[in-house]
Structure formats: C-alpha cells, structure tokens
C-alpha cells in the first residue's frame, strides 16, 4: 500500500505492476498458505493500479493531461481501509520551505486565503495538503468498488 511510481511509458507501468504483483503474491501465498484468496489478490492488483501510474513526473500530469493523483491507504480497524486521494503537484509543494509556500499562495487570491489545496493541521498549525477526495472505511477486499 505504500509503494508509488510514475512512468511516462505505459508498457513500463504495466510491467512494473505485474512484477510487483508477482513478488507480493509469492510472499502472500507463502505467509497465509491455504488461507490465500482471490479477494485479497484482487485488492492487491487494484492498489497497484492506483499506485503505479502512467504520467510525466516532470509536468506532474497523467498521459491524458490531468493531474497525477495518488491514493493514501490506511488500515483503520481490522480489515477496514481508509482511502484518501491527493494531487501529486500539491504533495510536491509540501516539501517547499515556508517562505516559498507563502510566496506561492499569494499568487492565488481567489482561493480562500490561498489555501484551496491545503488545510491547517490542528496539532502543528502548519499547512498540509488537503485530499481531493476521501472514501469511507471499506473492507480491503472491496476497495475497487469506489473506482
């Protein structure tokens, strides 16, 4: 759930997903033996499809010129997973220093305080990326139902 990648070549993306899945499936099958099931395998394929994307890491856009969006996955209780989607360009901005951040937001006065893609962390009081979409906690075997 925490492996991410972007490649400009679609065939590289497909091969990467296949290789990662093969490694995961081998380890999964060894670890759970007879308890291995196709629902878990389908979930792994779906997560790799969401996490290994075809796009341009320089422009931060997908092949169809939309922003690259990565999903964050977090187990919340038992088999329940919470998914939140983030724009890569916003995440990349998070790594900028505070002065650069202030300069960037001043260019967008139409946004509420320049924070359209950001929110304030209640504990640290610092800006953090705002998810573009959040999904309800879902059994990991049914992650793909939200597309």
C-alpha positions as CSV (number, residue, x, y, z in Angstrom):
1,X,0.0,0.0,0.0
2,X,3.0,2.3,0.3
3,X,4.8,1.8,-3.0
4,X,4.2,4.5,-5.6
5,X,5.5,5.2,-9.0
6,X,5.1,7.2,-12.2
7,X,6.5,6.4,-15.6
8,X,5.9,8.0,-18.9
9,X,5.9,4.7,-20.8
10,X,2.6,2.7,-20.5
11,X,4.3,-0.6,-21.2
12,X,6.8,0.1,-18.3
13,X,3.8,0.8,-16.0
14,X,2.1,-2.4,-16.9
15,X,5.3,-4.4,-16.5
16,X,6.1,-2.8,-13.1
17,X,2.6,-3.6,-11.8
18,X,3.0,-7.2,-13.0
19,X,6.4,-7.6,-11.4
20,X,5.3,-6.1,-8.1
21,X,2.2,-8.2,-8.0
22,X,4.2,-11.4,-8.7
23,X,6.5,-10.6,-5.8
24,X,3.6,-9.7,-3.5
25,X,1.6,-12.8,-4.5
26,X,4.6,-15.1,-3.9
27,X,5.1,-13.7,-0.4
28,X,1.4,-13.6,0.4
29,X,0.9,-17.2,-0.6
30,X,3.9,-18.3,1.5
31,X,2.7,-16.4,4.5
32,X,-1.0,-17.4,4.6
33,X,-0.8,-20.7,2.8
34,X,-4.3,-22.2,2.4
35,X,-6.0,-19.0,3.6
36,X,-4.8,-17.2,0.4
37,X,-7.8,-16.0,-1.5
38,X,-8.6,-14.2,-4.8
39,X,-10.3,-11.3,-3.0
40,X,-7.0,-10.3,-1.4
41,X,-5.2,-10.8,-4.7
42,X,-7.8,-8.6,-6.5
43,X,-7.3,-5.9,-3.8
44,X,-3.5,-6.0,-4.3
45,X,-3.9,-5.6,-8.1
46,X,-6.3,-2.7,-7.6
47,X,-3.9,-0.9,-5.2
48,X,-1.0,-1.4,-7.6
49,X,-3.3,0.0,-10.4
50,X,-3.9,3.1,-8.2
51,X,-0.3,3.5,-7.0
52,X,1.8,2.8,-10.2
53,X,0.7,5.4,-12.8
54,X,1.4,6.4,-16.3
55,X,2.3,10.0,-16.4
56,X,5.1,12.6,-16.6
57,X,6.9,13.1,-13.3
58,X,8.2,16.5,-14.7
59,X,4.9,18.0,-15.5
60,X,3.0,16.1,-12.8
61,X,0.3,15.2,-15.3
62,X,-1.0,11.8,-16.5
63,X,-1.0,10.7,-20.1
64,X,-4.4,12.4,-20.6
65,X,-3.1,15.7,-19.2
66,X,-4.9,15.5,-15.8
67,X,-3.1,16.0,-12.5
68,X,-1.4,12.8,-11.1
69,X,-3.5,11.6,-8.2
70,X,-2.1,9.1,-5.7
71,X,-4.2,7.3,-3.1
72,X,-3.1,7.1,0.6
73,X,-4.2,3.8,2.2
74,X,-4.6,3.4,6.0
75,X,-5.9,0.5,7.9
76,X,-8.4,1.9,10.5
77,X,-9.9,-1.1,12.2
78,X,-9.5,-4.8,11.5
79,X,-9.8,-5.3,7.7
80,X,-11.2,-1.8,7.1
81,X,-9.1,0.6,4.9
82,X,-9.5,4.3,4.6
83,X,-8.5,5.8,1.2
84,X,-7.7,9.4,0.6
85,X,-6.6,10.8,-2.8
86,X,-4.0,13.6,-3.1
87,X,-2.7,15.5,-6.1
88,X,1.0,14.9,-6.6
89,X,1.7,18.6,-7.5
90,X,0.2,19.6,-4.1
91,X,2.2,16.9,-2.3
92,X,5.4,18.1,-4.0
93,X,4.7,21.6,-2.8
94,X,4.6,20.3,0.7
95,X,8.4,19.8,0.5
96,X,9.0,23.5,-0.1
97,X,10.1,25.8,2.7
98,X,7.5,28.1,4.5
99,X,8.7,31.2,2.7
100,X,8.3,29.6,-0.7
101,X,4.9,28.4,0.4
102,X,3.8,31.9,1.4
103,X,5.0,33.3,-1.9
104,X,3.1,30.6,-3.8
105,X,-0.2,31.2,-2.1
106,X,-0.1,35.0,-2.6
107,X,-0.5,34.4,-6.3
108,X,-3.9,32.9,-5.9
109,X,-6.1,35.5,-4.0
110,X,-9.3,34.0,-5.4
111,X,-8.7,30.9,-3.2
112,X,-9.7,31.2,0.4
113,X,-6.6,32.6,2.0
114,X,-4.7,30.9,-0.9
115,X,-5.3,27.5,0.7
116,X,-7.5,25.9,-1.9
117,X,-5.5,22.7,-1.9
118,X,-4.3,23.0,1.7
119,X,-5.7,22.8,5.2
120,X,-4.2,23.6,8.6
121,X,-3.1,20.7,10.8
122,X,-4.9,21.2,14.1
123,X,-1.9,20.0,16.1
124,X,1.0,21.6,14.3
125,X,-0.9,24.6,13.0
126,X,1.0,24.2,9.7
127,X,-0.4,23.9,6.2
128,X,-0.8,20.3,5.0
129,X,-2.1,19.0,1.7
130,X,-5.9,18.6,1.5
131,X,-7.2,15.4,-0.1
132,X,-9.1,15.8,-3.3
133,X,-11.3,13.0,-2.3
134,X,-11.9,10.8,0.8
135,X,-13.7,7.5,0.8
136,X,-15.5,5.8,3.7
137,X,-13.6,3.0,5.5
138,X,-14.1,-0.1,3.4
139,X,-13.2,-3.8,3.8
140,X,-9.9,-4.2,1.9
141,X,-11.5,-6.9,-0.2
142,X,-14.0,-4.4,-1.6
143,X,-11.7,-1.4,-2.3
144,X,-12.3,-1.4,-6.1
145,X,-16.0,-0.7,-5.7
146,X,-15.2,3.0,-5.4
147,X,-13.2,3.2,-8.7
